[in-house]
Amino acid sequence: MRKLFLLFFPVLLLSSCSVLNPEQMLRTPRDYQYSELEELLTTDQYRLAPNDEIAFQLFTNDGERLIDPMTMISGQGFRQQQLTYRVEFDGTIKLPVLGRTEVAGLTTREAELMLEEAFTEFYNRPFVQLRVVNNRVILFPGGRGGTSNVLYLENTNTTLFEALAKSGGIADGKASRVKLIRGEPENPSIYLVDLSTIEGVKNANIVLQANDIIYVEPRERVPQRILENVTPYLSLVTTALLVYSLFTK
């Protein structure tokens, strides 16, 4: 019996240690140098990016027709067709009259002012309205209780705190290890946000950008993991001992 135990003990030990947390992904080395959070806190508005779908409306006379008193009195509301355009891979958007125009990196307000200036050549006091309609981030709330999802942001300047709240909060993860991954997949910037203390509130005010990935590291549950990994082997050992006792009687 002792020999049988010695045979199975290393297997039990290795199996329990090899996959303590199989749900964890996007791991970084212990000495990994994360990007500085300060550079994110200076960006307080959403900026247009490739693949953004933008609802576009153009009016003349500074949008006078939108609030024309005579139209209101007559009860005939003015409604212009809202058109949607995509910001292409090179950061440009193809608009009527203007053609391809660079908009990536601009806030919606900056883009509106730029387009109004450009349309001045063709229209009298143009009034432009822009709205991003497909702004989204990918969120992994951490732990077994969390549900990963693609989160569409109704508010253009949605913060990290708002996104976490909208997804149900941090289900079973480490509030001290929230990773924000931003940029091209080939060379992304990775930021580590600590939300475990009240001082971390300022870091949670980061304005999310298109295609950000938010990953909350799951908690280590060592005893539970060991039990889950060892149980099948315990059953095997129990069966072996039962067979052994039958043949030695």
C-alpha positions as CSV (number, residue, x, y, z in Angstrom):
1,M,0.0,0.0,0.0
2,R,2.9,2.3,0.8
3,K,4.4,1.7,-2.6
4,L,1.1,2.5,-4.3
5,F,0.8,5.7,-2.4
6,L,4.3,6.7,-3.3
7,L,3.5,6.0,-6.9
8,F,0.5,8.2,-7.0
9,F,1.6,11.1,-4.7
10,P,3.9,12.8,-7.3
11,V,1.1,12.6,-9.8
12,L,-1.3,14.2,-7.4
13,L,1.1,17.0,-6.5
14,L,2.0,17.8,-10.1
15,S,-1.6,17.8,-11.3
16,S,-2.7,20.1,-8.5
17,C,0.2,22.6,-9.1
18,S,0.2,22.7,-12.9
19,V,-3.3,24.2,-13.4
20,L,-4.2,26.1,-10.3
21,N,-5.9,28.8,-12.3
22,P,-6.8,27.7,-15.8
23,E,-9.2,30.6,-16.3
24,Q,-6.5,33.2,-16.2
25,M,-5.5,34.7,-19.5
26,L,-3.5,37.7,-20.8
27,R,-0.7,36.9,-18.3
28,T,2.3,39.2,-18.0
29,P,5.7,38.3,-16.4
30,R,6.3,39.3,-12.8
31,D,8.7,42.0,-13.8
32,Y,6.6,43.4,-16.7
33,Q,6.8,47.2,-17.1
34,Y,3.3,48.5,-17.5
35,S,2.6,51.7,-19.4
36,E,2.2,54.9,-17.3
37,L,-1.4,55.6,-16.3
38,E,-0.7,59.4,-16.3
39,E,-0.9,59.5,-20.0
40,L,-4.4,58.1,-20.0
41,L,-5.7,60.6,-17.4
42,T,-4.8,63.5,-19.7
43,T,-7.2,62.1,-22.3
44,D,-10.6,63.2,-21.0
45,Q,-12.6,62.7,-24.2
46,Y,-13.3,60.0,-26.7
47,R,-11.4,60.3,-29.9
48,L,-12.5,59.0,-33.3
49,A,-10.8,55.8,-34.5
50,P,-10.9,53.5,-37.6
51,N,-14.0,51.4,-37.8
52,D,-16.1,53.9,-35.9
53,E,-19.6,54.3,-37.4
54,I,-20.5,58.0,-37.3
55,A,-24.0,59.4,-37.7
56,F,-23.7,62.6,-39.7
57,Q,-26.1,65.5,-40.1
58,L,-25.5,68.8,-41.9
59,F,-27.7,72.0,-41.7
60,T,-27.2,75.5,-43.0
61,N,-27.6,78.9,-41.2
62,D,-26.1,77.5,-38.0
63,G,-28.9,75.0,-37.7
64,E,-31.7,77.6,-37.8
65,R,-34.1,75.2,-39.4
66,L,-33.9,73.0,-36.3
67,I,-35.5,75.6,-34.1
68,D,-37.5,77.6,-36.6
69,P,-40.3,79.2,-34.6
70,M,-42.8,79.1,-37.5
71,T,-42.1,75.4,-37.9
72,M,-42.9,74.8,-34.2
73,I,-46.1,76.9,-34.4
74,S,-47.4,75.0,-37.4
75,G,-46.6,71.7,-35.7
76,Q,-44.5,70.5,-38.7
77,G,-41.2,69.3,-37.2
78,F,-38.1,69.3,-39.5
79,R,-36.3,66.0,-39.7
80,Q,-33.3,65.5,-41.9
81,Q,-32.2,62.0,-42.9
82,Q,-29.4,60.9,-40.6
83,L,-26.6,59.2,-42.6
84,T,-24.0,56.9,-41.2
85,Y,-20.4,56.8,-42.4
86,R,-17.5,54.6,-41.4
87,V,-14.0,55.8,-40.4
88,E,-11.8,53.7,-42.6
89,F,-8.5,52.0,-41.8
90,D,-6.5,55.0,-42.7
91,G,-8.4,57.3,-40.4
92,T,-10.4,59.1,-43.1
93,I,-14.1,59.3,-43.7
94,K,-15.7,59.7,-47.2
95,L,-18.3,62.5,-47.0
96,P,-20.5,64.0,-49.7
97,V,-19.0,67.1,-51.3
98,L,-15.8,67.0,-49.2
99,G,-14.7,63.5,-50.2
100,R,-12.1,61.8,-48.0
101,T,-11.4,63.7,-44.9
102,E,-9.0,62.9,-42.0
103,V,-10.9,62.6,-38.7
104,A,-9.1,59.9,-36.6
105,G,-7.7,61.2,-33.4
106,L,-10.2,64.1,-33.2
107,T,-12.9,64.4,-30.5
108,T,-16.4,64.7,-31.9
109,R,-16.4,68.4,-31.1
110,E,-13.1,69.0,-32.9
111,A,-14.4,67.0,-35.9
112,E,-17.6,69.0,-36.0
113,L,-15.7,72.3,-36.0
114,M,-13.3,71.1,-38.7
115,L,-16.1,70.0,-40.9
116,E,-18.1,73.1,-40.4
117,E,-15.1,75.1,-41.6
118,A,-14.6,72.8,-44.6
119,F,-18.3,73.0,-45.6
120,T,-18.2,76.9,-45.4
121,E,-16.9,76.9,-49.0
122,F,-20.1,75.3,-50.2
123,Y,-22.9,76.3,-47.7
124,N,-23.9,79.3,-45.7
125,R,-22.9,79.0,-42.1
126,P,-23.0,75.2,-41.9
127,F,-24.0,73.4,-38.7
128,V,-22.6,69.8,-38.3
129,Q,-23.7,67.1,-35.8
130,L,-21.7,63.9,-35.3
131,R,-22.3,61.0,-33.1
132,V,-20.5,57.6,-32.8
133,V,-23.1,54.8,-32.9
134,N,-20.9,51.7,-32.5
135,N,-18.4,52.6,-29.8
136,R,-17.5,49.4,-28.0
137,V,-15.0,47.7,-25.7
138,I,-14.3,44.1,-24.7
139,L,-14.7,43.3,-21.1
140,F,-13.6,40.2,-19.0
141,P,-14.8,40.8,-15.5
142,G,-12.8,38.0,-14.0
143,G,-13.7,34.8,-12.1
144,R,-16.3,32.1,-12.7
145,G,-19.2,34.4,-11.9
146,G,-18.2,36.9,-14.6
147,T,-19.6,36.9,-18.2
148,S,-17.2,38.2,-20.9
149,N,-18.9,40.5,-23.4
150,V,-18.6,43.1,-26.0
151,L,-19.9,46.3,-24.4
152,Y,-21.5,49.0,-26.5
153,L,-21.1,52.4,-25.0
154,E,-24.1,54.7,-25.2
155,N,-22.2,57.6,-23.6
156,T,-19.4,58.7,-25.9
157,N,-17.1,59.6,-23.0
158,T,-17.7,56.5,-20.9
159,T,-15.2,55.9,-18.1
160,L,-13.6,52.6,-16.9
161,F,-15.8,52.8,-13.7
162,E,-19.0,53.1,-15.8
163,A,-18.1,50.2,-18.0
164,L,-17.4,47.9,-15.0
165,A,-20.7,49.0,-13.4
166,K,-22.6,48.4,-16.6
167,S,-21.2,44.9,-16.9
168,G,-22.2,44.1,-13.3
169,G,-19.0,45.0,-11.5
170,I,-16.0,42.8,-10.7
171,A,-17.6,39.5,-10.2
172,D,-14.9,37.4,-8.6
173,G,-11.7,39.0,-9.7
174,K,-8.9,41.1,-8.2
175,A,-9.8,44.7,-7.9
176,S,-6.1,45.5,-7.5
177,R,-5.3,44.0,-10.9
178,V,-7.4,45.4,-13.6
179,K,-5.6,45.5,-17.0
180,L,-6.5,48.0,-19.7
181,I,-5.2,47.0,-23.1
182,R,-5.2,49.6,-25.8
183,G,-3.8,49.9,-29.3
184,E,-2.9,47.7,-32.2
185,P,-2.8,43.9,-31.3
186,E,0.8,43.7,-32.6
187,N,2.1,46.3,-30.1
188,P,-0.5,47.3,-27.5
189,S,-0.1,49.5,-24.5
190,I,-1.0,47.7,-21.3
191,Y,-2.0,49.6,-18.2
192,L,-2.4,48.2,-14.7
193,V,-5.2,49.9,-12.7
194,D,-5.6,49.3,-8.9
195,L,-9.2,49.8,-7.8
196,S,-8.9,48.1,-4.4
197,T,-8.6,51.4,-2.5
198,I,-10.3,54.7,-2.5
199,E,-7.2,56.3,-4.0
200,G,-7.9,54.3,-7.1
201,V,-11.0,56.2,-7.9
202,K,-9.0,58.8,-10.0
203,N,-7.6,56.0,-12.1
204,A,-11.1,54.7,-12.8
205,N,-12.0,57.9,-14.5
206,I,-10.0,56.9,-17.6
207,V,-12.1,57.6,-20.7
208,L,-12.4,54.5,-22.7
209,Q,-11.5,54.4,-26.4
210,A,-12.6,52.2,-29.3
211,N,-11.7,48.5,-29.0
212,D,-10.2,48.8,-25.5
213,I,-9.9,45.5,-23.7
214,I,-10.6,45.5,-20.0
215,Y,-9.4,42.4,-18.1
216,V,-9.9,41.7,-14.4
217,E,-7.5,39.0,-13.1
218,P,-9.4,36.2,-11.4
219,R,-8.7,35.4,-7.7
220,E,-6.5,32.5,-6.9
221,R,-8.5,29.8,-5.1
222,V,-5.7,27.4,-4.3
223,P,-7.5,24.9,-2.0
224,Q,-10.5,24.7,-4.3
225,R,-8.2,24.2,-7.4
226,I,-6.2,21.5,-5.7
227,L,-9.3,19.7,-4.6
228,E,-10.8,19.9,-8.1
229,N,-7.6,18.5,-9.7
230,V,-6.9,15.9,-7.1
231,T,-10.5,14.4,-6.8
232,P,-10.2,12.3,-10.0
233,Y,-6.9,10.8,-8.9
234,L,-8.3,10.2,-5.4
235,S,-11.1,8.2,-7.0
236,L,-8.5,6.2,-8.9
237,V,-6.4,5.6,-5.8
238,T,-9.5,4.5,-3.9
239,T,-10.5,2.1,-6.6
240,A,-6.9,0.7,-6.7
241,L,-6.9,0.2,-3.0
242,L,-10.2,-1.6,-3.1
243,V,-9.0,-3.9,-5.8
244,Y,-5.8,-4.4,-3.9
245,S,-7.6,-5.3,-0.7
246,L,-9.8,-7.8,-2.5
247,F,-6.9,-9.6,-4.0
248,T,-4.9,-9.8,-0.8
249,K,-7.6,-11.3,1.3
